[in-house]
Structures are given as structure tokens and as C-alpha cells.
Amino acid sequence: MAKDDFRGLDGPQKAAILMLSIGEEQAMRLFSMMDDDEIKELSTAMASLGKVDSSMVERLFVEFTESFSQTGSLTGSYESTERLLLKAMPKERVDAIMEEIRGPAGRTMWDKLGNVNEEVLASYLKNEYPQTVAVVISKIRADHAARVLEMLPEDFALEVVMRMLRMEVVQKDVLEGVEKTLRTEFMSNLARTNRRDAHEMMAEIFNNLDRQNEDRFITALEERNRDAAERIKALMFTFEDLKKLDPSAIQTLLRAIDKGRLAMALKGASEELRDLFFSNMSERAAKILREDMETMGPVRLKDVDEAQMYLVNSAKELSAKGEIIIADSKGEDELVY
């Protein structure tokens, strides 16, 4: 008798039906990933299935597909990928794989180099032998090679050019040696540099909390781990940090934002920050903005926080596009977010 009671199927029976439906080759690949107990349980279910009605098979596949589409949002990250890989293979191999994918995109070493910022690449190559640099320059795109050459010291760059002019077909073992050096020295260091610090991640999360919760978490963290709290606070970019922007950056920001939300944001700003915005506007625009702020009357702290976060995110977006530069918290360097 055909099985036709879908609701009566348990997990192993559903898995058994799927395994029998996908064909021998695919089923064997799945079996190879299971341990002995799982194989025994699934085999027992398969052996005792009997005839299964085609409508049940179809219904099972629909349920299987829907279970994926209804899982809600999924977040793929380096960390979650690394945790999954560590369950399936040795740490040394996982480390090598993660370094590979954390580095620049590209199937081959030369594809990857083509996606490395020219300043970063030039900074590394200027310490290498001219012959090695000549090999590297000859393997990447002409436009990228030109930008890298421009950034090398002039005498060194000229020596590289001379080596390239005299260079014949690069022997396979030489090319493999250069690739190995690049992979073990340059790419692995680049991947480690690109590894996101946990404090940076928390600073970004805290930046998106409202003021009350931000203060609550920071205060609690200071009691548990003051060093971590101080590092996170140093990495956070807050609304008051906008005062570190130079006049041209403030003017660029003013052109990009909604003026109504600016008025709300400045209601909760320090006098120093208010004056910075007013001084970078025309007299008429500054007068209108002051009037808007006065006519608002009392406003909710939540609305002020949201408006200030809007300005902070707008500044970060402009910085990411290279349109403004945001100084770091210590004011010693300049960082583009």
C-alpha cells in the first residue's frame, strides 16, 4: 500500500524519501558526509518505506523548498564561515582558506593583485628585488601597472622598467616562486590586516544605538572591562565628532543632507558644533535654520538621536565615496571610513 499520510512522516522518513528521489550519484555524495549512526538510521528508514505516493514526494519537496525560503534573513560572514569550516577540517587548512578569501578577489594570484590598491602594492614592491617587481608588473593589467610604477621611487621604477625591457619569457619555476612569495608574505599579511577587529564591530553597533542605550552599555562595559570600553569609545564616530570635519567637508555634507533633519539634529548639539554648521552656511540660510530650530519648541530626545545618526551616516557615506575625509579620534591621522 502506498504511503499517503504526509503528516504521519517523521524526520528520518522524510530524509529517506528525499534520498531515494535525488538519484544514486547525489545520494552517495550525501552518504559520504554522514557518520555511521546517521547512515544506519537513514538506511533503516529507507528500507522500511514501502511504496510512496508521487503526490507525497511532490509535497515533501515543496515543504523542503519552503523551509529554506522561510528561514528569514541569513547573515554570511567571515566568522560564521570560519566556524563552519573548523567543524569539517583541520585548523591549519581553515586558516589557509580564510586568508585566501579575506584577501582581494580573484581566481589567480595575478587576478588578486589586480584588485589590490596601487599604493598598498607599491609599498610592498619597493622593498623587493627589481627583477621580482618586473615580473609582477608584467603580469598585471597595464593601467594598474602604470599607477603602481608612478608610486615607486623614480630610480627604482626606472630599474624595473629596464629589467622588463630585457626580460624574456619567464621560466615556470621562477614564476611559481614569485607567486609563492606573494602568497605567503604579501597576501597573508594583507588578509590579516583586513581581519575585522571585534572592537571595531562593537563600535559600529554602539554607534547605531540610541543615546540612552549607548550610555547604558558603555557604562556597564566600563565596570566589566574598562580597557575594552575605552577602545570601543575611541573607535566610535559620534555626532559631536563632526566638529573634526574641515569647512569644505562640512559644506559638502550640507549639500547632501535634508535641512529639516539638520535642524532637529542641532537641537541637541553643543554650541561649538552649531557654530561650525552656521559658519559654513550663508547668512540667510543660517538665519532660516535658527528660526526653524526655535519654532520647533521642545522635541523628543529620540527624534534628536535619529536625526543626529542620519547626519553621522551621511558623513560616513560621503567619506566612503572619497568626497570628504574623517579624522580619527586622536586627530593624529586621517581615516576614510
Protein Blocks (a to p, Z undefined) as FASTA:
>chain_A
ZZfbfklpcfklmmmmmmmmnojklmmmmmmmpcfklmmmmmmmmmmnopadfklmmmmm
mmmmmmmmmnopadddfklmmmmmmmmmcfklmmmmmmmmmmccdfblmlmmmmgcfklm
mmmmmmmcfklmmmmmmmmcfklmmmmmmmpcfklmmmmmmmmmmpccddfklmmmmmmm
mmmmmmmmmmmmmpccfklmmmmmmmmpcfklmmmmmmmmmmmommlmmmmmmmpccfkl
mmmpcfklmmmmmmmpcfklmmmmmmmpcfklmmmmmmmpcfklmmmmmmmmmmnopadf
klmmmmmmmmmmmmmmmmmnopaccddfkomaccdZZ
